[in-house]
Amino acid sequence: MTLEYLKAVARRSLPFMLIGMLLLGGAGLLYSLLSPRMYQATARVIVEPRTQSFTANQDVMSGLPTRDETIVDTEVEFLESRSVAARVARDRGLQADPEFGAGTFDAAVGKFEDALDIRRVGLTFLIDIAVASRSPERAAALANATAVAYTEMQRERKRAATESVNRLLRQRVAGMAGEVRDAEAQVQQFRIGNNLSSANGSNLAEQSAATINDQLATARASEAAAAGELAAAERAGYSLDTANTQGSLGTLRAQQATAMQDMSAAQARYGVRHPSYIAAQQRLAQINQAISGETGRAREAVAAGRQQRLADLRARAAAASNLRRSLESSSGSNAAGLDRNSRAATQLAELERRAAALRTTYETYLNRYQQTQTQLGTEQADSSVVSAAAVPAAPFKPNTKLNVALGLLAGLLAGVSVATALAMLSPHLSTAQEIEEQYDLEALPSLPTARSAGLAGADQRAGSAELVQRMIASPTTAFGEMHKNLLAAISRPVDGKPNQVIAVTSALPKEGKTTAALCLAAMAAHTGRRVVLVDCDQRRRSATRAMMGDPAEGLREILAGGRDWRSVVLHSPVAGLDILPASLARDADVDIFGGASFAALLADLRGAYDLVLLDSAPVLPIADTRLLAPQVDSVLFVARWRSTSRRAVEAALDILGRVGAPIAGVSLTMVDLAKQSRFGYGDPAFYYAKYKDYYTAAT
């Protein structure tokens, strides 16, 4: 896909484009002239992302979110809904309007929907409401009516929602008031029935239990203290109370010490037999006896006091134990009552929670009901009219310039499409590229028409002989040079051997085969080679008649009658070019090319000439070329430019391939260089305009 290819497509499509543009552009102009004038008026509304609040309460239908742009698309869809169109049609009485009325209300709504055009302005929150009408005043009035109906329907939706919620809340509040009263009454009755009346936050059973528990704790502490004191007293010994015995025993102890001193002094001074010692000893014994008696009395007194104390402590401990057991008994009895009260309290708590939940819900509904009651009548639309529609001064339909431009563009595209389709679906060969792509053969240089190649004095009626003479007279023209190119292409060796014997053939008659063979032979002779052209087309004998008229003897006499070819060959007006003509064929002269005589003839001609060209018959009509083709060095297959069917060429090449003919390639004949240079992309002649000045006529 190159620029040159696009240029070629444009050149090929130019006639079709001009016709298409003329037809469709004219159709667009005619449509604009015949269509009724339509006016369009536009009202603009804005979808408010924020709302004003007359009360501090939350709206039933909330305001639009600030950043949710999809809500605008939703509002556009709402504006395009049938409900808005029906509202405007009903309010404006469109059923009776001459333009929109169609007998039924639904039909009028449908027509108005067709005239209504809702558009969002870019990515903004603005929406354009456009209405088309044959009357500019009616268009503006209907656009404004649509905008007003849209905002009113928004307010009505909000009011309907508020009224619906308010009605439901009123019913719910009335029903829940009785439920709350019943629940609170059940709580009070249950409390009284289960003696769960309370003071200071607790019931009487709980207060009694608390008092008993306090007393029991005190009794247990007193019991423990008495038991501890009793145990300590029981563990104590019989030590004397020095406070009670100090007076009597102290004196006796002093006397005992004095007596002992006296006895010791008497013993030391007089001995143990001395009366002083004995008197002292007797006095000491009396004192010791007195001390012993006094000690016994003191111990008896201490023991009696200890027993009295232990008895007191035991009595106290017993009293504390009795009190503790009594309080424990009371506590057990009270615990059973508390257990009953606890179960009753659990049920009471459940009733209280239910009553509290009902009251909370009731208060919530009551508050919401009061809010919605306040909001009634204060609803606002989520949109407002930014600019009202003005009466249009000029119609917007039909747009003559646009219709004509679209017609011209459609004609342009249609022309290109038609030309491209014709080129793609064309059954004929047009370029060398098509030959190589379709048949996988070499595309040999094309041969032009004499007129398009600038051959002086040649026209479409010129015969082959005249073309040969004019080409030899002006060999440097494009006509001659292109034949030289083809001659050079077919003169290349084939499989390393000289390409000396070449058959020129085609699929069908009138393909330019004979003219090509004559011109190639003449150009080869003009370049100094010895050339013979053998007319192998026994039925048409075109080469013979063009150059030699109607000779009496020819190829048939050589092959069937045994004549020597040298006596039959004729010299043409072109120096170096001989013609081996074809005489009139008879019905019995068939298959003259399949015998050994034709092979011998070709062998002789190889030795006598530098180039042997065979103007053979078309491949499809008769079998002559199929017989001679395997015996030549190569076959030049020609096809008429933009005339020969691709299928015909394919069939002929298939036949030649089956007989083993060495095909050198395919050449297009009778090419109009002027046309090929305009649209024949893929062919060397496409560039003819760039190099045609290189050719000059011979002087």
C-alpha positions as CSV (number, residue, x, y, z in Angstrom):
1,M,0.0,0.0,0.0
2,T,2.1,2.9,-1.4
3,L,1.3,6.4,-2.4
4,E,1.7,5.4,-6.0
5,Y,-0.8,2.6,-5.5
6,L,-3.2,5.1,-4.0
7,K,-2.7,7.4,-6.9
8,A,-3.4,4.5,-9.3
9,V,-6.6,3.7,-7.5
10,A,-7.6,7.3,-7.6
11,R,-6.9,7.6,-11.4
12,R,-8.8,4.4,-12.0
13,S,-11.7,5.6,-9.9
14,L,-11.8,9.1,-11.4
15,P,-14.6,8.5,-13.9
16,F,-16.7,6.6,-11.3
17,M,-16.0,9.2,-8.7
18,L,-17.1,12.0,-11.0
19,I,-20.3,10.2,-11.9
20,G,-21.0,9.3,-8.3
21,M,-20.3,12.8,-7.0
22,L,-22.5,14.2,-9.7
23,L,-25.4,11.9,-8.9
24,L,-25.2,11.8,-5.1
25,G,-24.3,15.4,-4.8
26,G,-27.3,16.3,-7.0
27,A,-29.4,14.0,-4.9
28,G,-28.3,15.8,-1.8
29,L,-29.1,19.1,-3.3
30,L,-32.5,17.9,-4.5
31,Y,-33.3,16.5,-1.1
32,S,-32.4,19.8,0.5
33,L,-34.7,21.7,-1.9
34,L,-37.7,19.4,-1.5
35,S,-37.4,18.8,2.3
36,P,-39.5,20.9,4.6
37,R,-37.7,23.6,6.7
38,M,-37.2,22.4,10.3
39,Y,-36.3,24.7,13.2
40,Q,-34.6,23.5,16.4
41,A,-34.6,25.3,19.7
42,T,-32.5,24.3,22.7
43,A,-33.1,24.8,26.4
44,R,-30.3,24.0,28.8
45,V,-30.7,22.5,32.3
46,I,-28.1,21.8,34.9
47,V,-28.1,18.7,37.1
48,E,-27.3,20.2,40.5
49,P,-24.6,18.2,42.4
50,R,-25.6,19.9,45.6
51,T,-29.0,20.9,47.1
52,Q,-30.2,23.6,49.4
53,S,-32.0,22.5,52.6
54,F,-34.8,24.5,54.2
55,T,-34.7,22.3,57.2
56,A,-31.9,20.6,59.2
57,N,-33.6,17.2,58.6
58,Q,-32.4,14.6,56.2
59,D,-34.3,14.4,52.9
60,V,-36.3,11.3,52.1
61,M,-34.7,11.4,48.6
62,S,-31.2,12.6,49.0
63,G,-29.5,15.1,46.8
64,L,-27.3,14.0,43.9
65,P,-23.8,13.0,44.8
66,T,-21.2,15.6,44.0
67,R,-18.7,13.5,42.0
68,D,-20.9,10.8,40.5
69,E,-20.9,11.8,36.8
70,T,-23.0,8.7,35.9
71,I,-26.0,10.4,37.5
72,V,-26.0,12.8,34.6
73,D,-26.3,10.0,32.1
74,T,-29.1,8.6,34.2
75,E,-30.9,11.9,34.0
76,V,-30.4,12.0,30.2
77,E,-32.0,8.6,30.0
78,F,-34.9,9.8,32.2
79,L,-35.4,12.8,29.9
80,E,-35.5,10.5,26.9
81,S,-38.1,8.3,28.5
82,R,-41.6,8.2,27.2
83,S,-43.0,9.6,30.5
84,V,-41.5,13.0,30.0
85,A,-42.6,13.2,26.4
86,A,-46.1,12.1,27.4
87,R,-46.2,14.8,30.1
88,V,-45.3,17.5,27.6
89,A,-47.8,16.1,25.0
90,R,-50.5,16.2,27.6
91,D,-49.7,19.6,29.0
92,R,-49.3,21.2,25.5
93,G,-52.2,19.3,23.9
94,L,-50.0,17.9,21.1
95,Q,-52.7,15.4,20.1
96,A,-54.6,18.3,18.5
97,D,-51.5,19.9,17.1
98,P,-51.4,19.8,13.2
99,E,-47.7,18.9,13.2
100,F,-47.7,16.2,16.0
101,G,-51.3,15.1,16.1
102,A,-51.8,11.7,14.5
103,G,-55.2,10.6,15.7
104,T,-54.2,9.0,19.0
105,F,-52.3,10.3,22.0
106,D,-49.6,7.6,21.8
107,A,-49.0,8.5,18.1
108,A,-48.6,12.2,19.1
109,V,-46.1,11.2,21.9
110,G,-44.2,9.1,19.4
111,K,-43.9,12.0,17.0
112,F,-42.8,14.3,19.8
113,E,-40.1,11.8,20.9
114,D,-38.8,11.8,17.3
115,A,-38.5,15.6,17.4
116,L,-36.9,15.6,20.9
117,D,-33.1,15.4,21.1
118,I,-31.4,15.1,24.5
119,R,-27.7,15.7,24.7
120,R,-25.2,15.9,27.5
121,V,-22.8,18.8,27.1
122,G,-19.4,17.1,27.2
123,L,-18.5,15.8,30.6
124,T,-20.3,18.6,32.4
125,F,-23.5,18.5,34.5
126,L,-25.3,20.4,31.7
127,I,-28.0,18.8,29.5
128,D,-29.3,20.3,26.3
129,I,-33.0,19.7,25.5
130,A,-33.5,20.4,21.8
131,V,-36.9,20.2,19.9
132,A,-37.3,20.3,16.2
133,S,-40.5,21.7,14.6
134,R,-41.6,23.4,11.4
135,S,-42.5,26.4,13.5
136,P,-39.6,28.2,15.3
137,E,-42.0,29.5,18.0
138,R,-43.4,26.0,18.6
139,A,-39.9,24.6,18.8
140,A,-38.9,27.1,21.5
141,A,-42.1,26.6,23.4
142,L,-41.8,22.8,23.4
143,A,-38.2,22.9,24.4
144,N,-39.0,25.1,27.4
145,A,-42.0,23.0,28.3
146,T,-39.9,19.9,28.3
147,A,-37.4,21.5,30.6
148,V,-40.2,22.7,33.0
149,A,-41.9,19.3,32.9
150,Y,-38.6,17.6,33.7
151,T,-37.9,19.7,36.8
152,E,-41.6,19.5,37.9
153,M,-41.5,15.7,37.6
154,Q,-38.3,15.6,39.8
155,R,-40.1,17.6,42.5
156,E,-43.2,15.4,42.2
157,R,-41.1,12.3,42.6
158,K,-39.5,13.7,45.7
159,R,-42.9,14.9,47.1
160,A,-44.5,11.5,46.3
161,A,-41.6,9.8,48.1
162,T,-41.9,12.0,51.1
163,E,-45.7,11.6,51.3
164,S,-45.4,7.9,51.0
165,V,-42.8,7.7,53.8
166,N,-44.7,10.1,55.9
167,R,-47.9,8.0,55.6
168,L,-46.1,4.8,56.4
169,L,-44.4,6.5,59.4
170,R,-47.7,7.8,60.7
171,Q,-49.2,4.4,60.6
172,R,-46.2,2.8,62.2
173,V,-46.1,5.4,65.0
174,A,-49.7,5.0,65.8
175,G,-49.3,1.2,66.0
176,M,-46.1,1.3,68.1
177,A,-47.5,3.7,70.7
178,G,-49.9,0.9,71.9
179,E,-47.1,-1.7,71.8
180,V,-44.9,0.5,74.0
181,R,-47.7,1.0,76.6
182,D,-48.5,-2.7,76.7
183,A,-44.8,-3.6,77.2
184,E,-44.3,-1.1,80.0
185,A,-47.5,-2.3,81.7
186,Q,-46.2,-5.9,81.6
187,V,-43.0,-4.8,83.2
188,Q,-44.7,-3.1,86.1
189,Q,-47.2,-6.0,86.7
190,F,-44.4,-8.5,86.7
191,R,-42.3,-6.5,89.2
192,I,-45.3,-6.2,91.6
193,G,-46.3,-9.8,91.3
194,N,-42.8,-11.1,92.1
195,N,-42.0,-8.6,94.9
196,L,-39.4,-6.9,92.9
197,S,-40.2,-3.5,94.1
198,S,-37.0,-1.6,94.7
199,A,-35.7,1.2,96.8
200,N,-32.5,3.1,96.1
201,G,-31.9,0.9,93.1
202,S,-32.4,-2.6,94.8
203,N,-35.4,-4.6,95.9
204,L,-36.2,-5.6,99.6
205,A,-34.9,-9.1,99.3
206,E,-31.6,-7.9,98.0
207,Q,-31.4,-5.3,100.9
208,S,-32.2,-8.1,103.5
209,A,-29.6,-10.4,102.0
210,A,-27.0,-7.6,102.1
211,T,-27.7,-7.0,105.9
212,I,-27.6,-10.7,106.8
213,N,-24.3,-11.1,104.8
214,D,-22.8,-8.2,106.7
215,Q,-23.9,-9.6,110.1
216,L,-22.7,-13.1,109.1
217,A,-19.3,-11.7,108.2
218,T,-19.1,-10.0,111.6
219,A,-20.2,-13.1,113.5
220,R,-17.6,-15.2,111.7
221,A,-14.9,-12.7,112.6
222,S,-16.0,-12.7,116.2
223,E,-16.1,-16.5,116.3
224,A,-12.6,-16.7,114.9
225,A,-11.3,-14.2,117.4
226,A,-12.9,-16.0,120.4
227,A,-11.6,-19.3,119.2
228,G,-8.2,-17.9,118.8
229,E,-8.2,-16.3,122.3
230,L,-9.4,-19.6,123.8
231,A,-6.7,-21.6,122.1
232,A,-4.1,-19.2,123.3
233,A,-5.3,-19.4,126.8
234,E,-5.4,-23.2,126.7
235,R,-1.8,-23.3,125.5
236,A,-0.6,-21.0,128.3
237,G,1.3,-22.5,131.5
238,Y,0.8,-22.2,135.3
239,S,3.2,-19.3,135.9
240,L,2.6,-17.5,139.2
241,D,1.1,-14.2,139.2
242,T,4.0,-12.2,140.6
243,A,1.7,-9.2,141.0
244,N,-0.5,-11.2,143.6
245,T,2.3,-13.0,145.4
246,Q,5.0,-10.4,145.6
247,G,4.4,-9.2,149.1
248,S,4.3,-12.6,151.0
249,L,6.9,-14.5,149.1
250,G,9.3,-11.6,149.0
251,T,9.6,-11.4,152.7
252,L,10.0,-15.2,153.0
253,R,12.6,-15.2,150.4
254,A,14.6,-12.5,152.3
255,Q,14.3,-14.5,155.5
256,Q,15.4,-17.6,153.7
257,A,18.5,-15.9,152.4
258,T,19.4,-14.6,155.9
259,A,18.8,-18.0,157.4
260,M,21.1,-19.6,154.9
261,Q,23.8,-17.1,155.6
262,D,23.5,-17.6,159.3
263,M,23.7,-21.4,158.9
264,S,26.7,-21.1,156.6
265,A,28.4,-18.8,159.1
266,A,27.6,-21.2,162.0
267,Q,28.8,-24.1,160.1
268,A,32.0,-22.4,159.2
269,R,32.6,-21.1,162.7
270,Y,31.1,-23.8,164.9
271,G,30.5,-26.8,162.8
272,V,27.3,-28.8,162.1
273,R,26.9,-30.0,165.6
274,H,26.9,-26.6,167.2
275,P,23.6,-25.4,168.5
276,S,23.9,-22.3,166.6
277,Y,24.2,-24.2,163.4
278,I,21.3,-26.5,164.3
279,A,19.2,-23.5,165.4
280,A,20.0,-21.8,162.1
281,Q,19.2,-25.1,160.2
282,Q,15.8,-25.4,162.0
283,R,15.0,-21.8,161.3
284,L,15.8,-22.3,157.6
285,A,13.6,-25.4,157.5
286,Q,10.7,-23.4,159.0
287,I,11.2,-20.7,156.4
288,N,11.3,-23.2,153.5
289,Q,8.1,-24.8,154.8
290,A,6.5,-21.4,155.0
291,I,7.6,-20.6,151.4
292,S,6.3,-24.0,150.2
293,G,2.9,-23.4,151.8
294,E,2.7,-19.9,150.4
295,T,3.7,-21.1,146.9
296,G,1.0,-23.8,147.0
297,R,-1.7,-21.3,147.9
298,A,-0.5,-19.0,145.1
299,R,-0.6,-21.8,142.6
300,E,-4.1,-22.8,143.6
301,A,-5.2,-19.2,143.2
302,V,-3.6,-18.9,139.7
303,A,-5.2,-22.2,138.6
304,A,-8.6,-21.2,139.8
305,G,-8.3,-17.9,137.9
306,R,-7.1,-19.7,134.7
307,Q,-10.1,-22.1,134.8
308,Q,-12.5,-19.2,135.3
309,R,-10.9,-17.4,132.3
310,L,-11.1,-20.5,130.1
311,A,-14.7,-21.0,131.1
312,D,-15.4,-17.4,130.1
313,L,-13.6,-17.8,126.7
314,R,-15.4,-21.0,126.0
315,A,-18.8,-19.4,126.7
316,R,-17.9,-16.5,124.4
317,A,-16.7,-18.8,121.6
318,A,-19.9,-20.9,121.9
319,A,-22.0,-17.8,121.7
320,A,-20.1,-16.6,118.6
321,S,-20.6,-20.0,117.0
322,N,-24.3,-20.1,117.8
323,L,-24.7,-16.6,116.3
324,R,-22.8,-17.6,113.1
325,R,-24.9,-20.7,112.7
326,S,-28.1,-18.8,113.2
327,L,-27.0,-16.2,110.6
328,E,-25.9,-18.9,108.1
329,S,-29.3,-20.5,108.5
330,S,-31.0,-17.1,107.8
331,S,-28.6,-16.6,104.9
332,G,-29.6,-20.0,103.3
333,S,-33.2,-19.2,103.6
334,N,-32.7,-15.8,102.1
335,A,-30.5,-17.3,99.3
336,A,-33.5,-19.5,98.2
337,G,-35.6,-16.4,98.1
338,L,-32.9,-14.5,96.2
339,D,-32.7,-17.4,93.6
340,R,-36.4,-17.1,93.0
341,N,-36.0,-13.3,92.8
342,S,-33.0,-13.8,90.4
343,R,-35.0,-15.9,88.0
344,A,-37.8,-13.4,88.2
345,A,-35.3,-10.6,87.7
346,T,-34.0,-12.3,84.5
347,Q,-37.5,-12.4,83.1
348,L,-38.0,-8.8,84.3
349,A,-34.9,-7.7,82.5
350,E,-36.1,-9.3,79.3
351,L,-39.4,-7.5,79.6
352,E,-37.6,-4.3,80.3
353,R,-35.2,-4.7,77.3
354,R,-38.2,-5.4,75.0
355,A,-40.0,-2.4,76.4
356,A,-36.8,-0.2,76.0
357,A,-36.3,-1.4,72.4
358,L,-39.9,-0.7,71.5
359,R,-39.6,2.7,73.1
360,T,-36.3,3.5,71.2
361,T,-37.8,2.4,67.9
362,Y,-41.0,4.3,68.6
363,E,-39.0,7.5,69.4
364,T,-36.9,7.0,66.2
365,Y,-40.1,6.6,64.0
366,L,-41.7,9.5,65.8
367,N,-38.7,11.8,65.2
368,R,-38.5,10.7,61.5
369,Y,-42.3,11.3,61.2
370,Q,-41.9,14.8,62.6
371,Q,-39.0,15.4,60.1
372,T,-40.9,14.2,57.1
373,Q,-44.0,16.2,58.2
374,T,-41.8,19.3,58.3
375,Q,-40.3,18.5,54.8
376,L,-43.7,18.3,53.1
377,G,-44.0,21.1,50.6
378,T,-40.3,22.0,50.7
379,E,-39.0,19.5,48.1
380,Q,-36.6,20.8,45.5
381,A,-35.8,19.5,42.0
382,D,-32.3,18.1,41.4
383,S,-32.1,20.2,38.2
384,S,-32.8,23.7,37.2
385,V,-33.1,25.6,33.9
386,V,-29.9,27.4,33.1
387,S,-31.1,29.1,29.9
388,A,-34.5,29.0,28.2
389,A,-34.8,28.2,24.6
390,A,-34.9,31.1,22.2
391,V,-36.9,31.3,19.0
392,P,-34.4,30.1,16.3
393,A,-33.8,32.5,13.4
394,A,-32.8,30.0,10.8
395,P,-33.7,26.4,10.1
396,F,-31.3,23.6,11.0
397,K,-32.8,21.2,8.5
398,P,-32.3,20.7,5.7
399,N,-28.6,21.6,5.8
400,T,-28.0,22.1,2.1
401,K,-24.2,22.5,2.3
402,L,-23.9,19.4,4.5
403,N,-26.3,17.3,2.3
404,V,-24.4,18.3,-0.8
405,A,-21.0,17.6,0.9
406,L,-22.2,14.3,2.2
407,G,-23.5,13.4,-1.3
408,L,-20.2,14.4,-2.9
409,L,-18.3,12.4,-0.2
410,A,-20.6,9.4,-0.7
411,G,-20.2,9.7,-4.5
412,L,-16.5,9.8,-4.0
413,L,-16.4,6.7,-1.8
414,A,-18.9,4.9,-4.1
415,G,-16.7,5.7,-7.1
416,V,-13.6,4.4,-5.4
417,S,-15.5,1.3,-4.2
418,V,-17.0,0.6,-7.6
419,A,-13.7,1.0,-9.4
420,T,-11.8,-1.1,-6.8
421,A,-14.5,-3.8,-7.0
422,L,-14.4,-3.8,-10.8
423,A,-10.6,-4.0,-10.7
424,M,-10.6,-6.8,-8.2
425,L,-13.4,-8.7,-10.0
426,S,-12.2,-7.9,-13.5
427,P,-11.9,-11.1,-15.5
428,H,-9.2,-9.6,-17.7
429,L,-5.4,-9.1,-17.3
430,S,-4.2,-5.6,-16.8
431,T,-0.7,-5.6,-15.4
432,A,2.4,-7.7,-15.3
433,Q,2.0,-8.1,-11.5
434,E,-1.3,-9.9,-12.1
435,I,0.4,-12.3,-14.5
436,E,3.1,-13.2,-12.0
437,E,0.7,-13.5,-9.1
438,Q,-1.9,-15.6,-10.8
439,Y,0.1,-17.9,-13.1
440,D,3.5,-18.0,-11.4
441,L,5.2,-17.2,-14.8
442,E,7.5,-14.4,-15.8
443,A,5.7,-11.3,-17.0
444,L,7.5,-10.4,-20.2
445,P,7.6,-6.7,-21.4
446,S,4.3,-5.5,-22.7
447,L,3.7,-4.4,-26.3
448,P,1.8,-1.1,-26.8
449,T,-0.6,0.1,-29.4
450,A,1.1,2.2,-32.1
451,R,-1.0,5.3,-31.4
452,S,-0.3,5.3,-27.6
453,A,3.4,4.6,-28.2
454,G,3.8,7.6,-30.5
455,L,4.4,5.8,-33.8
456,A,4.1,8.5,-36.4
457,G,1.3,8.1,-38.9
458,A,-0.2,5.0,-37.3
459,D,-3.8,4.7,-36.3
460,Q,-6.1,2.0,-35.1
461,R,-6.9,0.9,-38.7
462,A,-3.2,0.4,-39.7
463,G,-2.4,-3.2,-40.6
464,S,0.5,-5.4,-39.4
465,A,2.6,-4.6,-42.5
466,E,2.1,-0.9,-42.2
467,L,3.0,-1.1,-38.4
468,V,6.2,-3.0,-39.3
469,Q,7.2,-0.5,-41.9
470,R,6.6,2.5,-39.6
471,M,8.4,0.8,-36.7
472,I,11.5,0.1,-38.9
473,A,11.3,3.7,-40.1
474,S,11.2,5.0,-36.5
475,P,13.0,2.4,-34.4
476,T,13.7,4.7,-31.5
477,T,10.0,5.4,-30.7
478,A,8.4,3.8,-27.7
479,F,6.7,1.3,-30.0
480,G,10.1,0.1,-31.4
481,E,11.9,0.2,-28.0
482,M,9.3,-1.9,-26.3
483,H,9.5,-4.5,-29.0
484,K,13.3,-4.5,-28.5
485,N,12.8,-5.1,-24.8
486,L,10.5,-8.1,-25.5
487,L,13.0,-9.4,-28.1
488,A,15.8,-9.2,-25.6
489,A,13.7,-10.9,-23.0
490,I,12.9,-13.9,-25.2
491,S,16.4,-14.1,-26.7
492,R,17.9,-15.3,-23.4
493,P,19.2,-18.8,-23.3
494,V,16.9,-21.5,-22.0
495,D,18.6,-24.1,-19.7
496,G,22.0,-23.0,-21.0
497,K,21.0,-23.5,-24.7
498,P,20.4,-20.8,-27.3
499,N,16.7,-19.7,-27.5
500,Q,16.6,-19.8,-31.3
501,V,13.2,-21.3,-32.2
502,I,10.4,-19.4,-30.6
503,A,6.7,-20.0,-31.0
504,V,4.3,-17.1,-30.6
505,T,0.8,-18.1,-29.5
506,S,-2.3,-16.9,-27.6
507,A,-5.4,-18.4,-26.0
508,L,-7.9,-17.0,-28.5
509,P,-7.9,-15.2,-31.9
510,K,-7.5,-11.4,-32.3
511,E,-5.1,-11.2,-29.3
512,G,-2.4,-9.3,-31.4
513,K,-0.3,-12.5,-31.8
514,T,0.5,-12.0,-35.5
515,T,1.4,-8.3,-35.2
516,A,3.6,-9.1,-32.3
517,A,5.4,-11.9,-34.2
518,L,5.9,-9.7,-37.3
519,C,7.2,-6.7,-35.3
520,L,9.5,-8.9,-33.3
521,A,10.9,-10.6,-36.4
522,A,11.3,-7.2,-38.2
523,M,13.0,-5.7,-35.2
524,A,15.4,-8.7,-34.9
525,A,16.2,-8.4,-38.6
526,H,16.7,-4.6,-38.2
527,T,19.3,-5.3,-35.6
528,G,21.3,-7.4,-38.0
529,R,20.1,-11.0,-37.3
530,R,18.9,-13.4,-39.9
531,V,15.3,-14.0,-39.2
532,V,12.6,-16.2,-40.6
533,L,9.0,-16.0,-39.7
534,V,7.1,-19.3,-40.2
535,D,3.3,-18.8,-40.5
536,C,2.0,-21.9,-38.6
537,D,-1.6,-20.6,-38.4
538,Q,-3.0,-22.6,-41.4
539,R,-6.5,-21.4,-41.0
540,R,-6.0,-17.6,-40.7
541,R,-2.6,-17.1,-42.4
542,S,-2.6,-13.6,-41.0
543,A,1.2,-13.1,-41.3
544,T,1.3,-14.4,-44.9
545,R,-1.6,-12.2,-46.0
546,A,-0.1,-9.1,-44.3
547,M,3.3,-9.4,-45.8
548,M,3.0,-11.6,-48.9
549,G,-0.5,-11.6,-50.0
550,D,-1.7,-15.1,-51.1
551,P,1.2,-17.2,-52.4
552,A,0.4,-20.5,-54.1
553,E,2.8,-22.6,-52.0
554,G,3.6,-22.6,-48.4
555,L,4.3,-24.6,-45.3
556,R,1.7,-27.3,-46.2
557,E,3.5,-28.1,-49.4
558,I,6.8,-28.4,-47.6
559,L,5.5,-30.7,-44.8
560,A,2.9,-32.7,-46.8
561,G,4.2,-32.5,-50.4
562,G,7.9,-32.8,-49.9
563,R,8.9,-29.4,-51.4
564,D,12.2,-27.9,-50.3
565,W,11.7,-25.0,-48.0
566,R,14.2,-22.9,-49.8
567,S,12.0,-22.8,-52.9
568,V,9.0,-21.7,-50.9
569,V,10.5,-19.1,-48.5
570,L,9.9,-15.5,-49.5
571,H,11.9,-12.4,-48.8
572,S,10.0,-9.6,-47.1
573,P,10.4,-5.9,-47.6
574,V,12.4,-5.8,-44.4
575,A,16.0,-6.6,-45.1
576,G,17.1,-9.8,-43.3
577,L,13.6,-11.0,-42.7
578,D,12.3,-14.0,-44.6
579,I,8.7,-15.4,-44.5
580,L,7.8,-19.0,-44.8
581,P,4.2,-18.5,-45.8
582,A,1.1,-20.6,-45.2
583,S,-0.9,-21.7,-48.3
584,L,-4.6,-22.5,-48.4
585,A,-5.3,-25.5,-46.2
586,R,-7.4,-28.5,-47.2
587,D,-9.6,-30.5,-44.8
588,A,-7.3,-33.5,-45.3
589,D,-4.3,-31.6,-44.1
590,V,-4.4,-32.2,-40.4
591,D,-1.7,-32.9,-37.9
592,I,1.0,-31.7,-40.2
593,F,3.1,-30.5,-37.2
594,G,3.3,-33.8,-35.4
595,G,5.4,-35.7,-38.0
596,A,9.1,-36.0,-38.5
597,S,9.0,-33.6,-41.5
598,F,8.3,-30.6,-39.2
599,A,11.1,-31.5,-36.9
600,A,13.4,-31.8,-39.9
601,L,12.3,-28.4,-41.1
602,L,13.0,-26.8,-37.7
603,A,16.5,-28.4,-37.8
604,D,17.2,-26.9,-41.2
605,L,15.9,-23.5,-40.2
606,R,18.2,-23.5,-37.1
607,G,21.2,-23.9,-39.3
608,A,20.1,-21.3,-41.8
609,Y,18.8,-18.5,-39.5
610,D,19.8,-16.8,-36.2
611,L,16.2,-16.6,-35.1
612,V,13.1,-18.7,-36.1
613,L,9.7,-17.3,-35.1
614,L,6.6,-19.4,-35.4
615,D,3.3,-17.6,-35.7
616,S,1.2,-20.4,-34.3
617,A,-2.5,-20.8,-34.0
618,P,-4.4,-20.0,-30.8
619,V,-4.2,-22.8,-28.3
620,L,-7.8,-23.2,-27.3
621,P,-9.6,-23.5,-30.7
622,I,-7.3,-26.1,-32.5
623,A,-4.6,-28.6,-31.6
624,D,-1.8,-27.3,-34.0
625,T,0.1,-25.4,-31.3
626,R,-0.2,-28.3,-28.9
627,L,1.7,-30.4,-31.5
628,L,4.5,-28.0,-32.3
629,A,5.0,-26.4,-29.0
630,P,7.1,-29.3,-27.5
631,Q,9.5,-29.0,-30.4
632,V,10.5,-25.4,-30.0
633,D,13.0,-23.8,-27.6
634,S,10.4,-21.6,-25.9
635,V,6.8,-20.4,-26.3
636,L,6.0,-16.7,-26.1
637,F,2.4,-16.5,-24.9
638,V,0.6,-13.2,-25.6
639,A,-2.7,-11.9,-24.1
640,R,-4.6,-8.8,-25.1
641,W,-4.5,-6.1,-22.4
642,R,-7.8,-5.7,-20.5
643,S,-9.5,-8.0,-23.1
644,T,-8.4,-11.6,-22.7
645,S,-10.2,-13.6,-20.0
646,R,-8.0,-14.8,-17.1
647,R,-9.8,-18.2,-17.3
648,A,-9.0,-18.4,-21.0
649,V,-5.3,-17.7,-20.4
650,E,-5.2,-20.2,-17.5
651,A,-6.8,-22.9,-19.7
652,A,-4.4,-22.3,-22.5
653,L,-1.3,-22.3,-20.2
654,D,-2.6,-25.5,-18.6
655,I,-2.8,-27.2,-22.0
656,L,0.7,-26.1,-22.9
657,G,2.0,-27.3,-19.6
658,R,0.5,-30.7,-20.1
659,V,2.2,-31.2,-23.5
660,G,5.5,-30.1,-22.0
661,A,5.8,-26.8,-23.8
662,P,8.7,-24.6,-22.5
663,I,6.8,-21.3,-21.8
664,A,9.1,-18.3,-21.7
665,G,6.5,-16.1,-20.2
666,V,3.4,-14.0,-20.9
667,S,3.3,-10.6,-22.6
668,L,0.4,-8.2,-22.8
669,T,-0.3,-6.8,-26.2
670,M,-2.2,-3.7,-27.5
671,V,-1.5,-1.8,-24.2
672,D,-2.7,1.8,-24.2
673,L,0.2,3.4,-22.5
674,A,-1.7,6.6,-21.7
675,K,-4.3,4.6,-19.7
676,Q,-1.8,2.2,-18.2
677,S,0.3,5.1,-17.0
678,R,-2.7,6.4,-15.1
679,F,-3.9,3.4,-13.2
680,G,-1.8,0.3,-14.2
681,Y,0.1,0.1,-10.9
682,G,2.3,-3.0,-10.9
683,D,3.2,-2.7,-14.6
684,P,6.3,-1.0,-16.1
685,A,4.0,1.1,-18.3
686,F,2.7,2.7,-15.2
687,Y,5.8,4.9,-15.3
688,Y,5.5,5.7,-19.0
689,A,4.7,9.3,-18.3
690,K,8.1,9.7,-16.5
691,Y,10.2,8.3,-19.4
692,K,8.2,8.8,-22.5
693,D,10.2,12.0,-23.4
694,Y,13.3,9.7,-23.6
695,Y,12.0,8.3,-26.9
696,T,12.6,10.3,-30.1
697,A,11.5,9.6,-33.6
698,A,14.3,8.7,-36.0
699,T,15.5,11.6,-38.2
